[in-house]
Amino acid sequence: MWPRRLSLVVAVGALGLAAAVAFTAGDGKATRRGVYPSDFAEGDGRSIAERACLLCHSASLVTQQAKDSTGWEKTLVQMEKWGVAMTAAEHDTLRGYLLARFGPRVKK
């Protein structure tokens, strides 16, 4: 169990570092490339997202993803492998919620 938790800690740390790099300029000063919600929007699945996702990372990390249904499915399966517990019904509800609110961006 210990190596598995260590892998999760390393993965979460890497995601945090990637997010920090994405929001800094070459001089190390913070830039505003985009503003992402720091909490989840109302809707069927919000409580599941708050329970399952906020365990390891911020809502901002989730809200900037813009994944399609397959992308969210792969992410949820991976998170469950890393220890997030949810029923099959919660999984489906969460995928639908994430897709509806943080799905692919429409190109203008």
Phi, psi and omega in degrees: 000323181301311180299326180294317179293322179297318178299320179296317179297317180296317180296316179296320177298319179295320177296319178297318178296317179298319178295320180295318179294322181296335183253019176235148177275176180301333180274002178087358179275144181295139176237166179247087177278339180181152178247123180248144180304141180264005173213168183273142179289157176301152175147165179294111182122347181301313182296326178292316179300316180297319180287316188274321187272319185287355174302321188242337182209171184283160175297327180301324179296321180287315188292345179266000188290315180055050181266155173276182184302318179295319179297315178294322178299312179301319180296314180296319178299317179296316180297322177294323176297328180275000172119358177288126181261126173203154178283169177298322179294318178296320178303310182295318179297316181295317178300316179297319179296311181297320180294316182294324185259332184227039178279190181303140178284143178277127179282138181260000000 
